[in-house]
Amino acid sequence: MIKNYLHDNKVWVDTYLADVLEDSLPEYQTLYDAMHYSLLLGGKRIRPILTKAVMEALGVSADAYKNVVCAIELVHTYSLIHDDLPAMDDDDYRRGQLTNHKKFGEAMAILAGDGLLTEAFSLIGRPSAADASQQIACIKVLADAAGPAGMVGGQAMDISSEGKALPLEELQVLHRGKTGALFSAAVTIGLLLSRADEATTKAFQTYADYLGLLFQITDDILDVVGTIEELGKTPGSDERLDKSTYTSLLGLDGARAKAQETAEAAKAALVDTKADITVLTALVDYLISRTN
Amino acid sequence: MIKNYLHDNKVWVDTYLADVLEDSLPEYQTLYDAMHYSLLLGGKRIRPILTKAVMEALGVSADAYKNVVCAIELVHTYSLIHDDLPAMDDDDYRRGQLTNHKKFGEAMAILAGDGLLTEAFSLIGRPSAADASQQIACIKVLADAAGPAGMVGGQAMDISSEGKALPLEELQVLHRGKTGALFSAAVTIGLLLSRADEATTKAFQTYADYLGLLFQITDDILDVVGTIEELGKTPGSDERLDKSTYTSLLGLDGARAKAQETAEAAKAALVDTKADITVLTALVDYLISRTN
């Protein structure tokens, strides 16, 4: 059952994250509180779970690499804090709770994001079963996914294009940066930690590309058909911000068809590998099932 | 002549930084422009020059390690962009030019800072003469200096303490995070790249602690006695923001005495090493000379 798998592994991630921020100087307590608040606000932990699932598909346990696997979630959390800022999407709620800047003020929220982003790289540098070459390869992959050619670039394009109708091609570039890059990094880090061969790497990275796209399309659909309980925020936010989405460009039915087609392509990418693809395939079906 | 040394090495750093941001997708051009703008706005490049000088003092050329050495300046530049934001110090000018958010808007400035911070870690991961162990050690040092226990922590304390009179002890904690941590990292990265022995490392790190403190004290003095040309910004900004400084706590003469004493301690730390300490000693004298 994929729901049990997701639940158990969310606990695995949450347990590690609860203690990951080390003791601070008393003078810096507010900053640590702000970082901790957003890091433990909940969330599905889909990215580190994806890394762990990739490793397991290749017969490697993630237990001795928790620091590297969970570093991805620090980067994801930082990006949510900064995306929610008044100068960006100006959101008051995230996962049903006040956003970081509503709770700690704008300056502290900027710094909490900066702190989580920086700490992610330090975390990968902590001792683990990963050797120095694996650590540096994972840092390079994560930094490139998070940086100007990835998430930061995608977000820059997003804020520049509010109120403009983007053609589908540009929307895909935007999402490849904003969402796809970190999904892709999560899979690649799993491959690096598993020392996967070239053919497996290629197949899994194709899977990652489709999975990231699928995640974005289903997210856009959920913003239209989801409830406030499912989303943890008010639905319809894309429309209010006049953002181009897969549903605004393709219509709801068109977006659903595109999601189905993308899901098939993701699964097809894995068929010829020697890996145990049960969980990775179930993840695809799970993303589709959320929109029905 | 230390001034020639600083000039020549500023050119060495600037030349590398001019090309360090790789080609971007056309959609992300504004973000790259914003990153490039602040990275090439000038500045003394004192931190990477310090790393290079440490290596030279130990008989190692920095030429094959430019990416690692200059990554420090990306972190410094990111911190200036975020410190200048309206929610932080709200500065309109930096080095005599518009601050990033005045030129590119607040959202883009936040992202340009995020991009430079992230790119710093990717940069260290690029191929160079550093092996994987050195790369990961340098990333760990840089991330810890930049992160919540270092610069981000110091800045959080700084914004929380505006309008409050800090006792000297807390002011030192604040500055050890905000300024000292990156000075210390610059020296430690030079030591790591030079594979310095333990005794040398200890002596140089003591030097780094005093040098960072000296930099901050002389900066506070310059904010009182400097001209707008020397500072690239309006003097007296600390007083306007009602910030605790060495001059507000010790008076101008007291701060000058403290600077002199700190300079002597920095130089004394190096005396018993086998390194060529000419440039590192001259750097101390140079910092003092700026306040006379």
Interface residues (C-beta under 8 A of the other chain):
Chain A: L21 E22 S24 L25 E27 Y28 T30 L31 Y32 M35 H82 L85 A87 M88 G105 E106 A107 M108 I110 L111 G113 D114 G115 L117 T118 E119 F121 S122 G125 D131 A132 S133 Q135 I136 A137 I139 K140 A143 D144 A146 G147 P148 A149 V152 G153 Q155 A156 M157 I159 S160 E170 V173 L174 G177
Chain B: L21 E22 S24 L25 E27 Y28 T30 L31 Y32 M35 H82 L85 A87 M88 G105 E106 A107 M108 I110 L111 G113 D114 G115 L117 T118 E119 F121 S122 G125 D131 A132 S133 Q135 I136 A137 I139 K140 A143 D144 A146 G147 P148 A149 V152 G153 Q155 A156 M157 I159 S160 E170 V173 L174 G177
